[in-house]
Amino acid sequence: MTIARSRQISLQDTPYYHVVSRCVRRAFLCGEDAHSGQSYEHRRQWVVDKLGQLSRLFAIGVCAYAVMSNHYHLVLKVEPDTATNWSEQEVAERWAALFQWPLLVRRWYQGESLIEPELAVVQQLIGQWRERLHSISWFVRLLNENLARQANREDGCKGHFWEGRFKSQALLTESAVLACMTYVDLNPIRAGLSDRPEQSDYTSIKQRLEREPAAESLPPLLLPFASKDNPDDLPYAFTDYLMLVDWTGRAIRVGKQGHIPAHLAPILARLGLDEVSWLKQLALFRRPGIRVVGDREHCQRFARHCGQPRCHQPQR
């Protein structure tokens, strides 16, 4: 049974969420259709370009992404405190980059004198926009609507482009966040599209490894890895993360089209994970019906805060 989005997001438990959106009837978002021979490869850049715009406007950080042939993966971090600290003018300016202002807001922004009821309407709208600018639902909605319009225009058709609402998984522990980022960055390798992370196009790991992005487009703003000055950074060293991605890519072989050759990363010892438990946790991101990933205690607390009796956790 479908669960409302409001009951799948609990920011008091975690700001981190894994998002997947898939095309309807497995239609091609990107890549090359083997049946028709038509190439949709250019559409991958559409996803990256729109993600780049949204990551600069929303108070939502991008931890990892991968654009595949008929779906994409995102690992997002919601940052409500950032949105709270924006001034009313900044909220309005960010929203104006996405939608046209009502006339009343335009008058307020230009410094015209407004009567009290008019000012109350403006403040109500800005409050609503502030909430939306750190909403995963609005983030994905704007990303998907833009892509659907572009693809339908190019294909000369109408109708649904996405098979339904996006799927989300709450990442309740540091280990779950790290496992999900690794899973996402390894998607092209598992699909046999590449044999090494540094050559996996349209992924966050390749973007992180490229020193100078292409000048013609703004790549997504990625959350940085650990530094002494910023506690909001991802709590891992980038070199450790690279070693972990490499080791995991070598270890995953059964049922996969591709893999990279294995090397135990130091970060596994720090997180208290052995090889078997790590790979089992990684496999959860492919299983249907899993909306939450983390240990039992965190999952029970998340379910309680979302008004659910429990969170489904498979026997691993």
Buried (B, 14 or more C-beta within 10 A) or exposed (E): EEEEBEEBBBEEBBBBBBBBBBBEEEBBBBBEEEEEEEEBEEBBBBBBBBBBBBBEBBBBBBBBBBBBBBBBBBBBBBBBEBBEEBEBEBBBBBBBEBEEBEEBBBBBBEEEEBEEEBEEBBEEBBEEBBEBBBBBBBBBBBBBEBBBEBBBEEBEEEEEBBBEEBBBBBBBBBBBBBBBBBBBBBBBBBBEBBBEBEEBBBBBBBBBBEEEEEEEEBBBBBBEBBEEEEEBBBEBBBEBBBBBBBBBBBBBEEEEEBBBEBEEBEBBEEBEBEEEBBBEBBBBBEEEEBBBBBEEEBBBBBBBBBEBEEBEBEEE
